[in-house]
Amino acid sequence: MGRLIAAGACVMMSNMKTATVREVQHNLSKVLSCVARGEEVAVLRRGKMVARLVPPDPRAPASPDFLTRAQAVWGDKPEGHPLSQIVSESRGER
């Protein structure tokens, strides 16, 4: 494979494609096309890797449902004082 600009694809380095910072700046859509196809792209500045662009993980876990967990632990309305009151009292006079 050629350079990103010449060949329209990223350069292959071992099993990861590479592009310089300048190539990424000038050809972002081509670099993102590589990533969208499932390929990893290493971004190089002066020959050293400074970033790695990877496709999103389709198996990424969903965010935890903190409200459901809190309700399971404390019920609908926890006992005690509101948190804002506790914080105000702990800060004291300012």
CORJODA-V641523 format. One line per field, one symbol per residue. ss: DSSP state (2 for helix, 1 for strand, 0 for the rest). psi: psi as a letter, one per 30 degrees, with the letter a starting at -180 (. if undefined). Layout:
ss: ???
psi: ???
This chain:
ss: 0002222000111001111122222202222222220000111110011111100000000000022222222200000000222222222000
psi: kaleeefgllkkjcgkllkleeeeefheeeefeeefggkkkkkkjhfkkflkkllkjfgkklkkieeeeeeeefaejllalkeeeeeeefeak.
